[in-house]
């Protein structure tokens, strides 16, 4: 399925946050924010895992925001080890809700891959601290939260953690340590590496399964 996309620019703490919106065929039933991997290692909004998650979300009727972090593409600023990026994403959430109130009325999904998991998890915690709208689903793929953690992180009990069995960038044991500390289950994809080469269809099915019932508000 090809995504219908349109450009979108938000204002971060140090300037523009450039991104795209992926649009479902009809009226959005909610929205999703999908965050990309490490900006200094080629991470960008068109990463194949990011777009795989985005397609799953669009298939479920969600409008998807895929931003570029600081220093990537036309986004202002420089890499800030997740701290500045988390601030930018909190500002983006506030701006999206104002700009797209109809989509924002529905449930929303917060997802990240690799470095994006660190931003997603800490964004969730910051939103909770501020009493802001929390996502109905938190999805962390290739969990690297502890590598870039700058604040305490508490995530919901139904957080979806997906990891490759043979992840060569973030070893499975590291994801298990994060999960163990928070008593979360981990979905392990056999024979998958960090970038899920040859396993994207499996990854998409896992994400789609986690989104089933989202519009009806089922857990």
C-alpha positions as a Markdown table, in Angstrom:
| # | Residue | x | y | z |
|---|---|---|---|---|
| 1 | Unk | 0.0 | 0.0 | 0.0 |
| 2 | Unk | 1.4 | 3.4 | -1.0 |
| 3 | Unk | 1.1 | 6.1 | 1.6 |
| 4 | Unk | -0.6 | 9.4 | 0.7 |
| 5 | Unk | 1.7 | 11.9 | 2.3 |
| 6 | Unk | 1.9 | 15.7 | 2.7 |
| 7 | Unk | 4.6 | 17.9 | 4.1 |
| 8 | Unk | 4.2 | 19.3 | 7.6 |
| 9 | Unk | 6.5 | 21.6 | 9.6 |
| 10 | Unk | 6.3 | 22.0 | 13.4 |
| 11 | Unk | 8.2 | 24.4 | 15.7 |
| 12 | Unk | 10.7 | 22.8 | 18.0 |
| 13 | Unk | 12.8 | 24.4 | 20.8 |
| 14 | Unk | 15.6 | 25.4 | 18.4 |
| 15 | Unk | 13.7 | 25.9 | 15.1 |
| 16 | Unk | 11.8 | 24.0 | 12.5 |
| 17 | Unk | 10.9 | 20.3 | 12.9 |
| 18 | Unk | 10.4 | 19.0 | 9.3 |
| 19 | Unk | 8.1 | 16.1 | 8.8 |
| 20 | Unk | 5.4 | 14.4 | 6.8 |
| 21 | Unk | 1.9 | 13.3 | 7.5 |
| 22 | Unk | 0.7 | 9.9 | 6.2 |
| 23 | Unk | -3.0 | 10.0 | 5.6 |
| 24 | Unk | -5.6 | 7.2 | 5.7 |
| 25 | Unk | -8.2 | 6.9 | 2.9 |
| 26 | Unk | -11.1 | 8.3 | 5.0 |
| 27 | Unk | -11.5 | 10.5 | 8.1 |
| 28 | Unk | -8.8 | 9.6 | 10.6 |
| 29 | Unk | -9.9 | 7.7 | 13.6 |
| 30 | Unk | -6.9 | 8.8 | 15.6 |
| 31 | Unk | -3.2 | 9.5 | 15.0 |
| 32 | Unk | 0.3 | 8.2 | 15.5 |
| 33 | Unk | 3.8 | 9.7 | 16.0 |
| 34 | Unk | 6.5 | 7.4 | 14.7 |
| 35 | Unk | 10.1 | 8.2 | 15.6 |
| 36 | Unk | 13.3 | 7.3 | 13.7 |
| 37 | Unk | 16.7 | 5.8 | 14.6 |
| 38 | Unk | 20.0 | 7.6 | 15.4 |
| 39 | Unk | 20.4 | 10.8 | 13.4 |
| 40 | Unk | 24.2 | 10.4 | 13.3 |
| 41 | Unk | 24.0 | 7.0 | 11.7 |
| 42 | Unk | 21.6 | 7.6 | 8.9 |
| 43 | Unk | 18.4 | 7.6 | 10.8 |
| 44 | Unk | 15.6 | 9.6 | 9.2 |
| 45 | Unk | 11.8 | 9.5 | 8.8 |
| 46 | Unk | 12.0 | 7.3 | 5.7 |
| 47 | Unk | 13.7 | 4.4 | 7.6 |
| 48 | Unk | 12.1 | 1.2 | 6.5 |
| 49 | Unk | 11.0 | 0.2 | 10.0 |
| 50 | Unk | 9.5 | 3.6 | 10.6 |
| 51 | Unk | 7.6 | 3.4 | 7.3 |
| 52 | Unk | 6.5 | -0.2 | 8.1 |
| 53 | Unk | 5.0 | 0.9 | 11.4 |
| 54 | Unk | 3.4 | 4.0 | 9.7 |
| 55 | Unk | 1.7 | 1.7 | 7.1 |
| 56 | Unk | 0.3 | -0.5 | 9.8 |
| 57 | Unk | -1.1 | 2.6 | 11.6 |
| 58 | Unk | -2.6 | 4.1 | 8.4 |
| 59 | Unk | -4.2 | 0.7 | 7.7 |
| 60 | Unk | -5.9 | 1.1 | 11.1 |
| 61 | Unk | -7.2 | 4.5 | 10.1 |
| 62 | Unk | -4.7 | 6.7 | 11.8 |
| 63 | Unk | -3.0 | 9.8 | 10.6 |
| 64 | Unk | 0.7 | 9.4 | 11.1 |
| 65 | Unk | 3.3 | 12.0 | 11.8 |
| 66 | Unk | 6.9 | 11.1 | 10.8 |
| 67 | Unk | 9.2 | 13.9 | 11.8 |
| 68 | Unk | 13.0 | 14.3 | 11.2 |
| 69 | Unk | 14.9 | 14.9 | 14.4 |
| 70 | Unk | 17.3 | 17.8 | 14.9 |
| 71 | Unk | 19.9 | 18.1 | 12.2 |
| 72 | Unk | 18.2 | 15.6 | 9.8 |
| 73 | Unk | 16.9 | 16.9 | 6.5 |
| 74 | Unk | 15.4 | 20.4 | 6.9 |
| 75 | Unk | 15.0 | 20.1 | 10.7 |
| 76 | Unk | 16.9 | 22.7 | 12.6 |
| 77 | Unk | 19.5 | 22.1 | 15.3 |
| 78 | Unk | 22.0 | 19.4 | 16.1 |
| 79 | Unk | 21.9 | 16.0 | 17.7 |
| 80 | Unk | 21.1 | 16.3 | 21.5 |
| 81 | Unk | 21.2 | 12.7 | 22.8 |
| 82 | Unk | 17.4 | 12.5 | 23.1 |
| 83 | Unk | 17.0 | 15.4 | 25.6 |
| 84 | Unk | 16.3 | 18.2 | 23.0 |
| 85 | Unk | 14.6 | 15.8 | 20.7 |
| 86 | Unk | 12.2 | 14.9 | 23.5 |
| 87 | Unk | 11.4 | 18.5 | 24.1 |
| 88 | Unk | 10.8 | 19.0 | 20.4 |
| 89 | Unk | 8.4 | 16.0 | 20.2 |
| 90 | Unk | 6.4 | 17.3 | 23.2 |
| 91 | Unk | 6.0 | 20.6 | 21.4 |
| 92 | Unk | 5.0 | 18.7 | 18.2 |
| 93 | Unk | 2.3 | 16.9 | 20.1 |
| 94 | Unk | 0.9 | 20.1 | 21.4 |
| 95 | Unk | 0.9 | 21.6 | 17.9 |
| 96 | Unk | -0.6 | 18.6 | 16.2 |
| 97 | Unk | -3.5 | 18.5 | 18.7 |
| 98 | Unk | -4.3 | 22.1 | 17.8 |
| 99 | Unk | -3.8 | 21.7 | 14.1 |
| 100 | Unk | -5.7 | 18.4 | 13.7 |
| 101 | Unk | -8.4 | 18.4 | 16.4 |
| 102 | Unk | -10.5 | 15.7 | 14.7 |
| 103 | Unk | -7.7 | 13.2 | 14.5 |
| 104 | Unk | -6.6 | 14.2 | 18.0 |
| 105 | Unk | -10.0 | 13.3 | 19.4 |
| 106 | Unk | -9.3 | 9.6 | 18.7 |
| 107 | Unk | -6.8 | 7.3 | 20.3 |
| 108 | Unk | -3.1 | 7.9 | 19.5 |
| 109 | Unk | -0.1 | 5.7 | 19.1 |
| 110 | Unk | 3.5 | 6.6 | 20.1 |
| 111 | Unk | 6.2 | 4.4 | 18.4 |
| 112 | Unk | 9.9 | 4.5 | 18.1 |
| 113 | Unk | 12.7 | 2.5 | 16.6 |
| 114 | Unk | 16.2 | 2.2 | 18.2 |
| 115 | Unk | 17.2 | 5.8 | 19.2 |
| 116 | Unk | 13.6 | 6.7 | 18.6 |
| 117 | Unk | 12.6 | 4.4 | 21.5 |
| 118 | Unk | 14.6 | 6.6 | 23.9 |
| 119 | Unk | 12.7 | 9.7 | 22.7 |
| 120 | Unk | 9.4 | 7.9 | 22.7 |
| 121 | Unk | 9.7 | 6.5 | 26.3 |
| 122 | Unk | 10.9 | 9.8 | 27.7 |
| 123 | Unk | 8.3 | 11.7 | 25.9 |
| 124 | Unk | 5.6 | 9.4 | 27.4 |
| 125 | Unk | 7.0 | 10.1 | 30.9 |
| 126 | Unk | 7.1 | 13.8 | 30.2 |
| 127 | Unk | 3.6 | 13.9 | 28.9 |
| 128 | Unk | 2.5 | 12.0 | 32.1 |
| 129 | Unk | 4.3 | 14.5 | 34.3 |
| 130 | Unk | 2.6 | 17.4 | 32.6 |
| 131 | Unk | -0.9 | 15.8 | 32.7 |
| 132 | Unk | -1.1 | 15.8 | 28.9 |
| 133 | Unk | -2.9 | 13.3 | 26.7 |
| 134 | Unk | -1.2 | 10.0 | 26.8 |
| 135 | Unk | -1.0 | 7.6 | 23.9 |
| 136 | Unk | -3.2 | 4.5 | 23.9 |
| 137 | Unk | -0.3 | 2.4 | 22.6 |
| 138 | Unk | 3.4 | 2.8 | 23.2 |
| 139 | Unk | 5.5 | 0.7 | 20.8 |
| 140 | Unk | 9.3 | 0.3 | 21.3 |
| 141 | Unk | 11.2 | -1.6 | 18.6 |
| 142 | Unk | 14.9 | -2.3 | 19.0 |
| 143 | Unk | 14.8 | -0.8 | 22.5 |
| 144 | Unk | 17.7 | 1.6 | 23.2 |
| 145 | Unk | 16.1 | 3.6 | 26.0 |
| 146 | Unk | 18.9 | 3.2 | 28.6 |
| 147 | Unk | 21.6 | 4.3 | 26.2 |
| 148 | Unk | 20.1 | 7.8 | 25.9 |
| 149 | Unk | 18.1 | 8.1 | 29.2 |
| 150 | Unk | 18.3 | 11.5 | 30.9 |
| 151 | Unk | 15.3 | 11.2 | 33.2 |
| 152 | Unk | 13.3 | 8.6 | 35.1 |
| 153 | Unk | 11.2 | 6.5 | 32.7 |
| 154 | Unk | 7.9 | 4.8 | 33.6 |
| 155 | Unk | 6.0 | 3.2 | 30.7 |
| 156 | Unk | 2.5 | 1.5 | 30.7 |
| 157 | Unk | 2.1 | -2.1 | 31.4 |
| 158 | Unk | 0.8 | -2.8 | 27.9 |
| 159 | Unk | 3.9 | -1.3 | 26.2 |
| 160 | Unk | 4.8 | -3.4 | 23.1 |
| 161 | Unk | 8.5 | -4.2 | 23.1 |
| 162 | Unk | 9.7 | -5.9 | 19.9 |
| 163 | Unk | 13.3 | -7.0 | 19.5 |
| 164 | Unk | 15.4 | -9.1 | 17.1 |
| 165 | Unk | 16.9 | -12.3 | 18.5 |
| 166 | Unk | 20.3 | -11.5 | 16.9 |
| 167 | Unk | 20.2 | -7.7 | 17.2 |
| 168 | Unk | 23.8 | -6.7 | 16.5 |
| 169 | Unk | 23.4 | -3.1 | 17.6 |
| 170 | Unk | 21.3 | -3.4 | 20.8 |
| 171 | Unk | 21.8 | -6.9 | 22.2 |
| 172 | Unk | 18.7 | -8.7 | 23.2 |
| 173 | Unk | 20.0 | -8.9 | 26.8 |
| 174 | Unk | 19.9 | -5.1 | 26.9 |
| 175 | Unk | 16.3 | -5.1 | 26.0 |
| 176 | Unk | 15.6 | -7.8 | 28.5 |
| 177 | Unk | 17.2 | -5.7 | 31.2 |
| 178 | Unk | 14.9 | -2.8 | 30.4 |
| 179 | Unk | 11.9 | -5.0 | 30.3 |
| 180 | Unk | 12.8 | -6.9 | 33.5 |
| 181 | Unk | 13.1 | -3.7 | 35.5 |
| 182 | Unk | 9.6 | -2.8 | 34.4 |
| 183 | Unk | 8.0 | -6.3 | 34.3 |
| 184 | Unk | 7.2 | -6.0 | 30.6 |
| 185 | Unk | 6.9 | -8.9 | 28.2 |
| 186 | Unk | 9.2 | -8.9 | 25.1 |
| 187 | Unk | 8.2 | -10.1 | 21.6 |
| 188 | Unk | 11.3 | -11.6 | 20.1 |
| 189 | Unk | 11.5 | -12.2 | 16.4 |
| 190 | Unk | 13.6 | -15.3 | 15.7 |
| 191 | Unk | 16.8 | -14.8 | 13.5 |
| 192 | Unk | 16.1 | -11.0 | 13.2 |
| 193 | Unk | 18.9 | -8.4 | 13.4 |
| 194 | Unk | 18.5 | -4.8 | 14.5 |
| 195 | Unk | 17.1 | -3.7 | 11.1 |
| 196 | Unk | 14.8 | -6.8 | 10.7 |
| 197 | Unk | 16.1 | -7.6 | 7.3 |
| 198 | Unk | 13.7 | -10.1 | 5.7 |
| 199 | Unk | 11.4 | -9.9 | 8.8 |
| 200 | Unk | 9.5 | -6.7 | 8.0 |
| 201 | Unk | 6.3 | -8.5 | 7.2 |
| 202 | Unk | 6.5 | -10.3 | 10.6 |
| 203 | Unk | 7.2 | -7.0 | 12.3 |
| 204 | Unk | 4.2 | -5.4 | 10.6 |
| 205 | Unk | 1.9 | -8.2 | 11.7 |
| 206 | Unk | 3.0 | -7.8 | 15.3 |
| 207 | Unk | 2.3 | -4.1 | 15.2 |
| 208 | Unk | -1.0 | -4.6 | 13.5 |
| 209 | Unk | -2.1 | -7.1 | 16.1 |
| 210 | Unk | -1.2 | -4.5 | 18.8 |
| 211 | Unk | -3.5 | -2.0 | 17.1 |
| 212 | Unk | -6.5 | -4.2 | 16.8 |
| 213 | Unk | -9.4 | -2.8 | 18.7 |
| 214 | Unk | -7.7 | 0.5 | 19.2 |
| 215 | Unk | -10.6 | 2.5 | 17.7 |
| 216 | Unk | -13.0 | 0.6 | 20.0 |
| 217 | Unk | -10.8 | 1.4 | 23.0 |
| 218 | Unk | -10.1 | -2.2 | 23.9 |
| 219 | Unk | -6.9 | -2.9 | 25.8 |
